[in-house]
Amino acid sequence: MSLITTIITIAAVLSAVLALVSFWLPQMTPDHEKLSPYECGFDPLGSARLPFSLRFFLVAILFLLFDLEIALLLPLPWGDQLPSPLATFLWAATVLILLTLGLIYEWLQGGLEWAE
């Protein structure tokens, strides 16, 4: 048997065993508290369908954007090994300038203010 066939066989057998055990292991004893929509012990005070603030999503998207910027700029120190390190630096500077201008625009428009 080849190595690939052995690995596939072991993975399939292990998956089947884990799937079968997961059906036998849990103890299903539903009661009134578990069947209720709120298991925290107190009754809900308001509607569960309240909308989220768009400002929360804006800050979350900005965080993701700047987090991805760090991931894109992480290999920058190794850019001096390329044939044209100046081009690498210019592209990185362009990305930083665009993101900085976007952040300044959002700041001036008041998009980062929590209270109105």
C-alpha positions in Angstrom: 0.0 0.0 0.0 1.2 3.4 -0.8 1.6 6.2 1.8 -1.3 8.2 0.3 -3.7 5.2 0.5 -2.7 4.5 4.1 -3.3 8.1 5.1 -6.7 8.2 3.4 -7.7 4.9 5.0 -6.7 6.1 8.5 -8.5 9.4 8.0 -11.7 7.7 6.8 -11.7 5.1 9.7 -10.9 7.8 12.3 -13.7 10.0 10.9 -16.2 7.2 10.9 -15.3 6.2 14.5 -15.6 9.7 15.8 -19.0 10.2 14.0 -20.4 7.0 15.5 -19.1 7.8 19.0 -20.7 11.3 18.8 -24.1 9.7 18.3 -23.8 7.3 21.2 -22.1 9.6 23.7 -24.4 12.6 24.3 -27.2 12.2 26.9 -30.4 13.7 25.6 -32.4 14.8 28.6 -34.4 17.9 27.5 -36.4 19.6 30.2 -38.4 22.8 30.4 -35.4 25.1 31.0 -33.3 23.6 28.1 -36.2 23.8 25.7 -36.9 27.5 26.5 -35.2 30.1 24.2 -33.3 31.7 27.1 -31.2 29.4 29.2 -29.6 32.2 31.3 -32.2 32.0 34.1 -34.1 35.3 33.6 -36.9 36.4 31.3 -36.0 38.6 28.3 -36.6 42.3 29.0 -37.0 43.5 25.4 -37.1 42.4 21.8 -34.4 40.1 20.5 -34.6 41.8 17.1 -32.9 45.1 17.9 -30.7 46.5 15.1 -27.0 46.9 15.5 -25.4 50.3 15.2 -23.8 50.9 11.8 -20.9 52.6 13.6 -20.0 49.3 15.2 -19.7 47.7 11.7 -17.7 50.7 10.5 -15.2 50.4 13.3 -15.0 46.6 12.8 -14.4 47.0 9.1 -11.7 49.6 9.7 -10.0 47.3 12.2 -10.0 44.5 9.6 -8.7 46.8 7.0 -5.8 48.0 9.1 -5.1 44.4 10.3 -4.8 43.3 6.6 -2.6 46.3 6.0 -0.2 44.9 8.6 -0.3 41.5 6.9 0.5 43.1 3.5 3.4 45.2 4.8 4.9 42.4 6.9 7.2 41.1 4.1 8.4 44.7 3.4 11.9 44.3 5.1 12.7 41.4 2.7 11.8 43.7 -0.2 15.4 45.0 -0.3 16.4 41.6 -1.7 14.4 42.2 -4.9 16.0 43.6 -8.0 14.2 47.0 -7.5 13.7 47.7 -3.8 12.7 51.3 -4.6 9.6 50.1 -6.5 8.7 47.9 -3.5 9.1 50.8 -1.1 7.0 53.1 -3.4 4.1 50.5 -3.6 4.2 50.1 0.2 4.2 53.9 0.7 1.3 54.2 -1.8 -0.8 51.7 0.3 0.0 53.5 3.5 -0.8 56.9 2.0 -4.2 55.7 0.7 -5.1 54.1 4.0 -4.1 57.2 5.9 -6.1 59.5 3.6 -9.1 57.2 4.1 -8.7 57.2 7.8 -8.4 61.0 7.9 -11.5 61.3 5.7 -13.5 59.1 8.0 -12.3 61.0 11.1 -13.2 64.4 9.6 -16.7 63.1 8.6 -17.3 62.0 12.1 -17.6 58.3 11.2 -15.5 57.2 14.2 -17.6 59.0 16.9 -19.5 56.7 19.2 -21.8 59.4 20.6 -23.7 61.9 18.4 
